[in-house]
């Protein structure tokens, strides 16, 4: 993920960050930073990056899923990926490792929903960086586009640090800083000429 990545030529934002505007009314998304795994005519799907989960721990989750070894040789952080299907896990990770069923978002990031990636991480291998998200954020056809027009979200190029680091408390401000935006100066009103 380079900081020079651009939106797809068709206007879709797959592989980009969505950054909630300060006036975001939905408490599930207030000050959220979302990595967009897919954005097409059929809708959009993303993973909220800055909602860490304390329980279950990674070790507890591996035990529940009967993934060995316990304790694991490596761990990744857990987060609430969004309000949709939050009993289901998704590993967002660097594309240096892929398995059966992995979706390559772009050349640098992949999404895997199978246990293969958790087994590889527990054994000390797998992708160089990743996070386990429980649930995801989803939008129906045209819904995200309408929210973007209503000034609900900003988009920015993704970078590996913002996507995978564990500093959830500053992630929203750091994502806005990529756009050279001070959140105190943002208005929730959309401009119309």
N, C-alpha and C positions, 0 to 999 in steps of 0.2 A: 504494500500500500504506500504509494508515494504521495507526497503532498501536492503533486501536480496532476492527480487524477481528475478527470472532468466528467460531468454527467454524460450519460450515453447520448449519442446524437439524436435519438428519437425523443429526448426529453425525460426519459425515465432515470431514476436516481439509484439504481442497483449499485451497491458497493459504496454508497455515500453515507454520511451521518445526517440524521435528523436531529435538530436541536430545538427543544420546546421554547417558545417565546415566554417571557416573564408573565404574561397575562393568561397563560394556559389555565383554563377553568377546570379541566378534568384532573382531580388529585392523583389519579393513577399515573399521570404523565407530567406533572409539574416538575420543572427543572430536569427533565429526562434527556438523555442522549441515547439515540437509537441507531444501531447499525442496520441499514436496509439490505437484507439478503435477496430480496426480489421486489421489483416494481415493474409491473406490466399492465396491459389493458385489462387483465383479469383482476387486478388488485395489487396489494403490497403486503410484505411480511418482513418484520424486523425483530431484532433482539435489543431490549433495553439494557444498556451497559452499566448503568450506575445505580442499581438497586441490589446491593449485596444481601445475601441470605446467610444468617448465622447457623440456623438449624434447618434441615439436617446438615451435619458436617460432610465433607467429601468422603471421609472414612465411613461414616454411618450410611451414606447413600450406597457406597460400594458393597457394604454388608447386606443392605436391603436387596440389592440387585444380584447378590451372590457372585460378585466379581472379586477375584483374587489377583495378587496377594494382598493380605491384610496384615499389618498396615501396608499401604501402597508405597512403592519406591518413589513416586512423584505424586503431587497433588495439583489441582487447579482450583480456582475460586468458583464459588457458586453465586448466581444472581437470579433475581426474579426477572425473567425475560419479557414479561408482559402478562396481560390479564387473560389471554386466550390459551386454553388447554394447559393450565399450569401444573398439571400432574405429569406432563410429558417433558422429557429432557432433551435438550439440543446442545451439542458442543460446537461453539463457534471457535475456529482455530486457524492457525497458519496453514497454508496449502502445501507445505513441505511434506505433509502426510495426508493421504486420503485412503479410504476404505470403501467397501461395498456400500452403496447408498449415499456416499458423500456428494454434496452439491457444491461444485466450485462456483463461488460467487463471482470471483475475478481471479487474476493470476496469483494473488497473494492470500486470499481468505477462502475458507471452505466451511460448510455446515454439515455436521454428521449427527444423525439421530439414532444410530445403532450402538450397541454395547461394545463393538470392536474398538472404538476410539478410547473408551474408558478402560478396557482391558490393556490396551497398549500403554496408556499413561500409567496405570497401576503397576505395570511391569517395568517402568522406567523409560519407556520409549514414547512413541506417538509424536504428535506435532510439537514444534518448538515452543509455541505459546497457544493458550486457549482458555476458554471459560465455559462452565456448564450453566446453561440457562434453563430454568424451569418455567415453561410457558413462552409465549411470544406475543408480539403486537401485530395485529392484522387489520387490513382495510379492504373493503369491497371495491368493485370496479368504480374508478373515478373518485372514490372517497378521499384518498390522500391528496389527490390533485386539488380537490375542492378545499381541503384544509390548508394546503399551501397557498391557495389564492386568498383565503380568509386571514392570512398572516398568522396562522397558528404555529407554523414550523419554519425554521431556517434550515438550509442544507449546506453542508461543508464537505470537503474532501476528507476521507478517513485516513488515519495514519495508525501504524501498529501500536504506538504508545497509548493513544487515546482508547483504542479498541480493547487492548489486553491488559493494561496496567490495573492495579487494584486500588488506586486512589479515587474511589467513588465520590468522596466529598467535594473534590475540586474539578471533577470531569466536566460538568456543565459550563463552568466559567472558562476552563481551558479550551473547550470546544468553541465557545463564543470568541475567545481571544484569537483563535485561528482565523476568524473573519475580521479581526481587529474591531470587535464590537464590545462596548461597555454595556452590560445588561441594565445599568441604571438609566441609560439614555434611550432604551428601546421603548417604543409605544406599541400598544396592542391594537392600534387602529390601522387598517389597511388604507393605503393611499389610492385615490382614484382621480384621474385627470379629467 
